[in-house]
Amino acid sequence: DYPPCHLAFVLVPPPLDIMANRKACSVLITALVVFTGLRHAFVPAPASKAAPMAAAGGALSMLGAQAAHADKIDDAAKALSEASYPFLKEIDWTSDVYAKLPTQNPLAVMKAIDKMIVMGAAMDSAALKAGGMAHHKAIGSIDGKGVTSLADYTAVNAAIGHMVASAGEAKTMDVYNAIDSFKLGSDVGPYMMSKVNAADAKAAYSAFLEFKDAVKASM
């Protein structure tokens, strides 16, 4: 198993003006492929039948559940960010490796991007807007090595969690499977591992698994 390339780019459909930028798209695709364990993370749970509730009581219960899930995503994002930040700082974000991936033909890549667009369209508009603003702020704090601040990194991860949760399991897995079909993990994973501290990478991956669980639980 290989750790994530960049936690902040997980399953975020890029804006239309950025999709034309091959390097940005390659960073996203690389991150999606290197994240392992995600395939089994979003397997839908068996359907169950719940007894009907009164309208008022049901509404209040739903609001309480959403708030609880939101807190869990934010808490998990904070833990993920703190655990993975050392790993994040070890990555060479100035490398041209991202401009060389994927190696698939443009039509195959376009089909994968289409899945990202569909997923983005399914996201809650407020969560999507918050995610865009979090990324905008994080870009503003990037240093000379391409690393954003811990606070902005945490905000981005939390925003991504809410965005993915709002899109649902089916569309999330559609994006993952589209990128997974490129089979980049066999070469990208080992390459990225060779450039960072293994212990930091493993700590980041462990925290990501907990973050993944929090996101899945809120779907």
C-alpha positions as CSV (number, residue, x, y, z in Angstrom):
1,D,0.0,0.0,0.0
2,Y,1.2,3.5,-0.8
3,P,0.3,6.7,0.9
4,P,-1.4,9.7,-0.6
5,C,0.5,12.1,-2.9
6,H,-1.3,15.2,-1.7
7,L,-4.3,14.9,0.7
8,A,-5.7,18.2,-0.3
9,F,-6.4,17.1,-3.9
10,V,-8.5,14.1,-3.0
11,L,-11.6,13.8,-5.2
12,V,-12.0,17.5,-5.8
13,P,-13.4,18.1,-9.3
14,P,-11.3,21.0,-10.7
15,P,-13.0,24.2,-11.9
16,L,-13.5,24.3,-15.7
17,D,-10.8,26.9,-16.3
18,I,-8.3,24.8,-14.4
19,M,-9.2,21.6,-16.2
20,A,-7.4,22.9,-19.3
21,N,-4.2,23.0,-17.3
22,R,-2.6,19.6,-17.8
23,K,-0.3,19.9,-14.8
24,A,-3.1,20.7,-12.4
25,C,-5.1,17.8,-13.7
26,S,-2.1,15.5,-13.4
27,V,-1.6,16.4,-9.7
28,L,-5.3,15.5,-9.1
29,I,-5.0,12.2,-11.0
30,T,-1.7,11.3,-9.2
31,A,-3.3,11.9,-5.8
32,L,-6.4,9.8,-6.6
33,V,-4.3,6.9,-7.8
34,V,-1.9,6.8,-4.9
35,F,-4.6,6.8,-2.3
36,T,-5.2,3.2,-1.5
37,G,-7.9,1.6,0.5
38,L,-10.5,4.0,-0.9
39,R,-12.1,1.5,-3.1
40,H,-13.4,-0.5,-0.1
41,A,-14.0,2.6,2.0
42,F,-17.2,3.6,0.2
43,V,-18.9,0.2,-0.3
44,P,-22.6,1.0,0.4
45,A,-23.9,-0.5,3.6
46,P,-26.9,-2.9,3.4
47,A,-30.2,-1.1,3.0
48,S,-32.4,-0.9,6.0
49,K,-35.9,0.1,6.7
50,A,-36.6,2.7,9.4
51,A,-39.9,3.4,11.1
52,P,-41.5,6.6,10.0
53,M,-41.1,9.6,12.3
54,A,-43.3,12.7,12.8
55,A,-42.4,15.5,10.5
56,A,-41.2,17.9,13.2
57,G,-39.3,15.3,15.2
58,G,-37.8,14.0,12.0
59,A,-36.6,17.4,10.9
60,L,-34.9,18.0,14.3
61,S,-33.3,14.6,14.3
62,M,-31.9,15.2,10.8
63,L,-30.5,18.6,11.8
64,G,-28.8,17.1,14.8
65,A,-27.3,14.2,12.8
66,Q,-25.9,16.6,10.2
67,A,-24.3,18.7,12.9
68,A,-22.8,15.7,14.5
69,H,-21.4,14.5,11.2
70,A,-20.0,17.9,10.4
71,D,-18.2,18.0,13.7
72,K,-16.7,14.5,13.0
73,I,-15.5,15.6,9.6
74,D,-13.9,18.7,11.0
75,D,-12.3,16.9,13.9
76,A,-11.0,14.2,11.5
77,A,-9.7,16.8,9.1
78,K,-7.8,18.5,12.0
79,A,-6.2,15.1,13.0
80,L,-5.4,14.3,9.4
81,S,-3.8,17.6,8.7
82,E,-1.6,17.5,11.8
83,A,-0.5,14.0,11.2
84,S,0.2,14.4,7.5
85,Y,1.8,17.9,7.5
86,P,5.3,16.6,8.0
87,F,4.8,14.3,5.0
88,L,3.3,17.2,3.0
89,K,6.4,19.3,3.5
90,E,8.7,16.5,2.3
91,I,7.1,16.3,-1.1
92,D,8.8,18.2,-4.0
93,W,6.0,20.3,-5.3
94,T,8.3,21.9,-7.9
95,S,8.8,18.5,-9.6
96,D,7.8,18.1,-13.2
97,V,6.5,14.6,-12.6
98,Y,2.9,15.9,-12.4
99,A,3.2,17.3,-16.0
100,K,4.1,13.8,-17.3
101,L,1.0,12.0,-16.0
102,P,-1.4,10.5,-17.0
103,T,0.1,8.8,-20.0
104,Q,-3.3,7.8,-21.3
105,N,-4.7,9.3,-24.4
106,P,-6.7,12.6,-24.1
107,L,-10.0,10.9,-24.7
108,A,-9.5,8.5,-21.8
109,V,-8.5,11.4,-19.6
110,M,-11.5,13.4,-20.7
111,K,-13.9,10.6,-19.7
112,A,-12.3,10.6,-16.2
113,I,-12.7,14.4,-16.0
114,D,-16.3,14.0,-17.0
115,K,-16.9,11.8,-13.9
116,M,-15.3,14.6,-11.8
117,I,-17.7,17.2,-13.3
118,V,-20.7,15.0,-12.6
119,M,-19.5,14.5,-9.0
120,G,-19.0,18.3,-8.6
121,A,-22.5,19.0,-9.9
122,A,-23.9,16.7,-7.2
123,M,-22.1,18.5,-4.4
124,D,-24.0,20.7,-2.0
125,S,-23.6,24.3,-3.4
126,A,-22.7,25.7,0.0
127,A,-20.0,23.0,0.6
128,L,-18.7,23.6,-2.9
129,K,-18.4,27.3,-2.4
130,A,-16.7,26.8,1.0
131,G,-14.3,24.4,-0.7
132,G,-13.4,26.9,-3.4
133,M,-12.8,29.7,-0.9
134,A,-10.7,27.4,1.3
135,H,-8.5,26.4,-1.7
136,H,-8.2,30.1,-2.7
137,K,-7.0,31.1,0.8
138,A,-4.6,28.1,0.9
139,I,-3.0,29.2,-2.4
140,G,-2.4,32.6,-0.9
141,S,-0.3,31.1,1.9
142,I,1.8,28.8,-0.2
143,D,5.6,29.2,0.4
144,G,8.5,29.0,-1.9
145,K,8.4,25.2,-1.8
146,G,4.7,25.0,-2.7
147,V,3.4,24.2,0.8
148,T,0.5,26.0,2.3
149,S,0.1,26.8,6.0
150,L,-1.1,24.1,8.4
151,A,-4.2,26.2,9.2
152,D,-5.2,26.6,5.6
153,Y,-4.3,22.9,4.8
154,T,-6.7,21.9,7.7
155,A,-9.4,24.1,6.3
156,V,-9.0,22.6,2.8
157,N,-9.2,19.0,4.1
158,A,-12.3,19.8,6.1
159,A,-13.9,21.4,3.1
160,I,-13.0,18.4,0.9
161,G,-14.6,16.1,3.4
162,H,-17.9,18.0,3.3
163,M,-17.9,18.2,-0.4
164,V,-17.3,14.5,-0.9
165,A,-19.8,13.6,1.7
166,S,-22.5,15.7,0.0
167,A,-21.8,14.1,-3.4
168,G,-22.6,10.6,-2.2
169,E,-21.0,7.2,-2.5
170,A,-21.9,6.3,-6.0
171,K,-20.5,9.4,-7.7
172,T,-17.4,9.3,-5.4
173,M,-16.7,5.8,-6.5
174,D,-17.3,6.6,-10.2
175,V,-14.5,9.1,-10.0
176,Y,-12.2,6.8,-8.1
177,N,-12.8,3.9,-10.5
178,A,-12.3,6.1,-13.6
179,I,-8.8,7.2,-12.3
180,D,-8.0,3.7,-11.0
181,S,-8.4,2.4,-14.5
182,F,-5.2,4.2,-15.5
183,K,-3.3,1.8,-13.2
184,L,-0.7,4.4,-12.2
185,G,-0.2,3.1,-8.7
186,S,2.5,0.6,-9.6
187,D,5.0,3.2,-10.6
188,V,3.8,6.5,-9.1
189,G,3.5,5.0,-5.5
190,P,7.0,3.6,-5.3
191,Y,8.4,6.8,-6.8
192,M,6.7,9.1,-4.3
193,M,7.7,6.8,-1.4
194,S,11.3,7.1,-2.4
195,K,11.2,10.8,-2.0
196,V,9.8,11.1,1.5
197,N,10.3,9.7,5.0
198,A,8.5,6.4,5.2
199,A,7.4,6.9,8.8
200,D,5.8,10.2,8.0
201,A,4.1,8.7,4.9
202,K,2.6,5.9,7.0
203,A,1.4,8.3,9.7
204,A,-0.3,10.4,7.0
205,Y,-2.0,7.3,5.5
206,S,-3.2,6.1,8.8
207,A,-4.8,9.4,9.6
208,F,-6.3,9.5,6.1
209,L,-8.1,6.2,6.8
210,E,-9.7,7.7,9.9
211,F,-10.7,10.8,7.9
212,K,-12.2,8.5,5.2
213,D,-14.3,6.8,7.8
214,A,-15.6,10.1,9.1
215,V,-16.6,11.2,5.6
216,K,-18.2,7.9,4.7
217,A,-20.2,7.9,8.0
218,S,-21.7,11.3,7.0
219,M,-22.9,10.2,3.5
